[in-house]
């Protein structure tokens, strides 16, 4: 099979021919139909997340069709369409796992980081951590839901039900999904984009934002909460300035540049700064059900699997509208 390999952090991906993987216990072999390109992939490729398995097949927003099942795998029938998220395995026995916080498991293994992911024609995944997907949802449309959507959903929950005025810093794959959830809930959105990025501001307004403006300026009114998707630590004090007393700032990324020092006055007034880490399977079940009811419509750019390195470069440059998705050509 064709796979796009990360051989060393900081180096472009290379196309390689690899044996098709064999599913182990509780695993399914998936014919990859689509795989989203996530900013976390970029952090891994650029060496900002330490100790990935190398060589590595990136990709943790996988939509696949079950091609074969390993021993004890019986949850999905052959031909079923499933989604594979970032969380690929947990121990099930630690205090975090036993208390419903498997996203914090110290021994967790992650797709496209500890485990080979979906930048390939085939992939294997533990069926216990996969999600059933409806056939009616096109693979490319479903792929971004499996991380951008899931982390966005968890971040929105962390922002609190009372956050009627919600700021989103960085309007990319996750934010354009969260915007639809938030608008469905009746919240007002304030989108913060890179200074000068008029296209992203227009995109936010098209999705119902009440206001869109540069991230280095204030919103037109105080916010109840803000979610930071951009991996820029300097946005934390900026968001604290933007939220009213009692407001919450949620850092949604897995990696962020250093947060600069800021005066205590920005935090005072019972403001809260918190992070969101990974996801749980419960998050996935809840979010996918909500996304189907709304329904959430993802804006995607589809690219051939062989173009993965170029797509990562475009993501790094902020040149992707919505989400980018790789689609293997199984007819070649």
C-alpha positions in Angstrom: 0.0 0.0 0.0 1.0 3.7 -0.4 1.7 5.5 2.8 3.1 9.0 3.5 5.8 8.6 6.1 7.3 10.9 8.6 10.9 9.6 8.9 12.3 12.4 11.0 10.7 15.5 12.6 11.3 18.7 10.5 11.6 16.7 7.3 8.9 16.5 4.5 6.8 13.4 4.4 8.0 10.8 1.9 5.9 8.4 -0.2 6.6 4.8 0.6 5.3 1.4 -0.3 4.6 -0.6 2.8 3.0 -4.0 3.5 -0.7 -3.8 4.3 -1.0 -4.0 8.1 -2.6 -7.0 9.7 -5.2 -6.5 12.4 -4.4 -7.7 15.9 -6.7 -8.6 18.8 -9.7 -6.2 18.9 -8.4 -4.4 15.8 -10.0 -3.8 12.4 -8.2 -3.3 9.1 -9.7 -0.2 7.4 -9.6 0.7 3.8 -9.0 4.5 4.3 -11.6 6.5 2.5 -10.6 9.9 3.8 -8.2 11.3 6.5 -8.3 14.9 7.8 -5.2 17.0 8.0 -5.1 18.4 11.6 -2.9 21.0 13.2 -1.8 18.3 15.6 -0.3 16.5 12.6 1.7 19.7 11.9 2.9 19.8 15.5 4.1 16.2 15.3 5.8 16.7 11.9 7.5 19.9 13.0 8.9 18.3 16.2 6.8 20.4 18.6 5.4 17.3 20.2 8.2 15.1 21.5 8.8 11.3 21.1 6.5 10.2 18.3 6.9 6.7 16.9 9.3 6.9 14.0 8.9 6.2 11.2 5.3 7.3 11.5 2.2 7.4 9.4 0.4 10.6 10.5 -3.3 11.2 10.6 -6.0 10.8 13.3 -9.2 11.9 11.5 -9.7 8.6 9.7 -12.9 7.5 7.9 -12.5 3.9 6.8 -14.4 0.9 5.6 -13.8 -2.4 7.5 -11.9 -4.7 5.3 -10.9 -7.4 7.8 -11.2 -8.1 11.5 -8.6 -9.4 14.0 -9.2 -11.9 16.8 -12.0 -10.9 19.2 -13.1 -8.0 16.9 -16.8 -8.3 16.4 -18.2 -4.8 17.0 -18.2 -3.8 13.3 -19.2 -6.0 10.3 -17.1 -6.1 7.2 -18.0 -3.2 5.0 -19.1 -1.0 7.9 -18.0 2.6 7.8 -16.2 3.8 11.0 -14.3 6.8 12.3 -10.9 6.7 14.0 -10.0 9.5 16.4 -6.9 10.7 18.2 -7.5 8.5 21.2 -6.4 5.1 20.1 -6.0 3.1 23.4 -6.2 3.5 27.2 -5.2 1.2 30.0 -8.7 1.1 31.5 -7.4 0.6 35.0 -5.8 3.9 36.2 -7.6 6.4 38.4 -8.3 8.6 35.3 -9.8 5.8 33.3 -11.9 4.5 36.3 -13.3 8.0 36.9 -14.4 8.7 33.3 -11.4 10.8 32.4 -9.7 8.4 30.0 -8.4 11.4 28.1 -5.9 11.9 30.9 -4.7 8.3 31.0 -0.9 8.2 31.6 -0.5 5.2 29.4 -2.8 6.3 26.6 -1.7 5.8 23.0 -2.7 8.1 20.2 -3.4 7.6 16.5 -0.9 9.2 14.2 1.6 9.6 17.1 2.1 6.4 19.0 0.2 4.4 16.5 0.3 4.6 12.7 -2.6 6.7 11.3 -4.5 7.4 8.2 -2.1 9.0 5.7 -2.1 5.7 3.9 -4.4 3.5 1.8 -5.0 1.1 4.8 -4.8 1.5 8.6 -5.6 -0.7 11.6 -7.4 0.6 14.7 -8.7 -0.8 18.0 -12.5 -1.2 17.3 -13.2 -0.3 20.9 -12.0 3.3 20.2 -13.7 3.7 16.8 -17.1 5.4 16.1 -19.9 4.2 13.9 -20.5 6.6 11.0 -23.7 6.8 8.9 -23.2 5.9 5.2 -25.1 9.1 4.3 -22.3 11.3 5.5 -19.6 11.6 2.8 -16.2 10.4 4.1 -14.5 13.8 3.4 -17.2 15.6 5.2 -17.0 13.3 8.2 -13.2 13.2 8.7 -12.8 16.7 10.3 -15.5 15.8 12.9 -13.2 13.2 14.4 -10.7 15.7 15.9 -11.5 19.3 15.0 -15.1 18.7 15.8 -14.5 16.6 18.9 -11.9 18.9 20.5 -14.2 21.9 19.6 -17.1 20.2 21.2 -15.1 19.4 24.4 -13.9 23.0 24.4 -17.4 24.4 24.0 -18.6 22.3 27.0 -15.6 23.6 29.0 -16.6 27.2 28.2 -19.8 26.7 30.1 -23.5 26.7 29.3 -23.9 30.3 30.4 -21.3 31.7 28.0 -23.7 33.5 25.7 -21.0 35.8 24.2 -18.3 33.5 22.9 -15.0 34.4 21.3 -13.1 32.1 19.0 -9.4 32.8 18.5 -8.2 31.2 15.2 -10.9 30.5 12.7 -9.9 27.2 11.1 -11.1 23.6 11.1 -12.2 23.4 14.7 -13.7 26.9 14.9 -15.8 26.6 11.8 -17.4 23.4 13.3 -17.8 24.9 16.8 -19.4 28.0 15.3 -22.2 25.9 14.0 -22.7 24.2 17.4 -22.7 27.5 19.2 -25.1 29.2 16.9 -27.4 26.2 17.2 -27.3 26.8 21.0 -28.2 30.4 20.6 -24.8 31.9 21.5 -23.4 35.0 19.9 -20.0 34.5 18.2 -17.1 36.9 18.0 -14.3 35.6 15.7 -10.7 36.6 16.1 -8.5 36.1 13.0 -5.0 36.8 12.0 -4.5 40.5 11.4 -5.1 41.1 7.7 -6.8 37.8 7.1 -10.0 39.2 5.5 -10.9 35.8 4.0 -11.1 34.1 7.4 -13.1 37.0 8.8 -15.6 36.7 5.9 -15.8 33.0 6.5 -16.7 33.5 10.1 -19.4 36.0 9.2 -20.8 33.6 6.7 -21.2 31.1 9.5 -23.1 33.5 11.7 -20.5 35.3 13.7 -21.9 38.6 15.1 -18.4 40.2 14.6 -15.1 39.2 13.1 -11.8 41.1 13.6 -8.1 40.9 14.2 -6.8 38.9 17.2 -4.6 41.8 18.3 -7.6 44.0 19.0 -10.5 44.0 21.4 -14.1 42.7 20.6 -16.9 45.3 20.5 -18.2 44.1 23.9 -17.0 41.9 26.8 -17.2 38.2 26.3 -18.5 35.5 28.6 -15.9 33.0 27.4 -13.2 32.5 24.8 -11.8 29.4 23.1 -8.2 29.7 21.7 -7.6 27.3 18.8 -4.5 29.1 17.5 -1.3 27.8 19.1 -0.2 31.2 20.2 0.5 31.8 23.9 0.3 35.6 23.5 -3.4 35.1 22.9 -4.1 34.0 26.5 -3.6 37.5 28.0 -5.4 39.0 25.1 -8.4 36.7 25.7 -8.3 37.5 29.4 -8.6 41.2 28.5 -11.6 40.3 26.3 -13.6 38.3 28.8 -15.7 39.9 31.6 -15.4 39.0 35.2 -16.2 35.4 35.9 -15.3 34.6 32.3 -13.5 31.5 31.1 -10.6 31.2 28.6 -10.2 27.7 27.2 -6.9 26.7 25.5 -7.9 24.0 23.0 -4.7 23.1 21.4 -2.4 20.2 22.3 0.6 22.5 21.8 1.0 26.3 22.3 3.9 28.7 22.4 4.9 30.0 25.8 2.3 32.2 27.5 3.9 35.6 28.3 3.7 37.0 31.8 0.7 39.3 32.4 -0.6 41.4 35.4 -2.7 39.6 38.0 -5.4 42.1 37.3 -6.2 40.3 34.1 -7.0 37.1 36.0 -8.6 38.7 39.0 -12.4 38.9 39.1 -12.8 35.1 39.1 -11.7 34.7 35.5 -10.6 31.1 34.7 -7.9 29.8 32.3 -8.1 26.1 31.5 -6.9 23.6 28.9 -8.6 20.8 27.1 -6.7 17.6 26.6 -7.5 14.9 24.1 -11.0 13.4 24.2 -13.0 10.6 25.6 -15.2 8.1 23.8 -18.2 9.6 25.5 -17.3 13.0 23.9 -17.4 11.3 20.5 -20.7 9.6 21.0 -22.3 12.8 22.3 -20.8 15.1 19.6 -21.6 12.9 16.6 -25.2 12.6 17.7 -25.5 16.4 18.1 -23.7 17.0 14.8 -26.1 14.7 13.0 -29.1 16.5 14.5 -28.1 20.1 13.7 -26.7 19.0 11.1 -23.1 20.2 11.0 -21.7 20.9 7.5 -18.0 20.9 7.2 -16.2 23.0 4.6 -13.4 20.8 3.2 -10.7 20.9 0.6 -10.0 17.4 -0.8 -6.5 16.5 -1.9 -4.8 13.3 -3.1 -2.9 11.3 -0.5 0.4 11.9 -2.3 0.0 15.6 -1.8 0.1 15.3 2.0 3.4 17.2 2.5 2.2 20.1 0.4 -1.1 20.2 2.3 0.8 20.4 5.6 2.8 23.3 4.2 -0.5 25.1 3.3 -1.9 24.5 6.8 1.3 25.9 8.3 0.9 29.0 6.2 -2.7 29.4 7.2 -3.9 28.8 3.7 -6.7 26.4 4.3 -10.4 27.4 4.4 -12.2 25.1 6.8 -10.4 21.7 6.8 -8.1 19.8 4.4 -8.8 16.1 3.8 -6.6 13.5 2.0 -8.4 10.9 -0.1 -6.5 7.8 -1.3 -7.1 6.7 -4.8 -7.9 3.0 -4.5 -8.5 2.6 -8.2 -4.9 3.3 -9.1 
